[in-house]
Amino acid sequence: MFDFAPGWGWLLLTYIVGTGFGLLYGYNYAVRRVTEKIIDSLIEQKMLKTQGHGSDMEIIPWTEWVNEEN
């Protein structure tokens, strides 16, 4: 039915592996970006409490800041 010339199998295999790697990398990159945007948005809306700035920023656990208010 399909008559492939020698070497087409390797070309097809590398295409499939490359596409799979690209999809996996792209998915992980998109998830990371969306997660960062959601957390930044929650911090801006004051729904997450933080301390520190930049790479030293820490999210304060809910139980700690609820106890501070009482």
N, C-alpha and C positions, 0 to 999 in steps of 0.2 A: 504494500500500500504506500508507505513512505520509503523513499530510497535516499538515505543520507550518505553523503560522501564521508570518507574517513576524517575524523577530527570534529565532526559536528556534535558528537556526544559530549565531548569535553567543553565545547562552546556552550551548549545547552546547560550543562551542569554548572559552569561558572556563572552563567546568567541567572540561574535559579538561586544559587548561593548568594550572589551579590544582591539580588532583589530582596531575598529574605533578610540579609543583614541590614540593608537600607530601610526596610519596613520596621524592623525591630529597633534600630537606632532612632529612627524618626518618631516612633511611638513613644519610646522612653524620653526623648527630648521634649516632645509635646506635653507629656504628663508632668514632667518636671516644671516646665514653664507655666502651665495652668495652675499647678499646686502653689508655686511662688506667687502668682498673681492673686489667688484666692486668699492666701495668708496675708499678703500685703494689704489687700482690701479690708480684711477683718481687723487688722491693726489700725488702719486709717479710720474705720468706723467705730473704734474703741470697743470692739467686741472681744478682742484679745488683749491682755495686758502684757507688756514687755518691760524689760529693763536693759539698759545698755544701748549701744548704737553700732550700726554696721555689722561686721562679722562677729562682734562680741555680744550681739543681741540675744537675749534669752526670753523665752515665753514663760511667764509665771503660771504655775499650775492653778487651776480653778479653786482648789481647796485652800490654797494659801491666801489668795486675795479675797475670798469670801470671809475667811476668819479675820482678816484685817479690818473689814468694814463693820463687823459685829463687836 
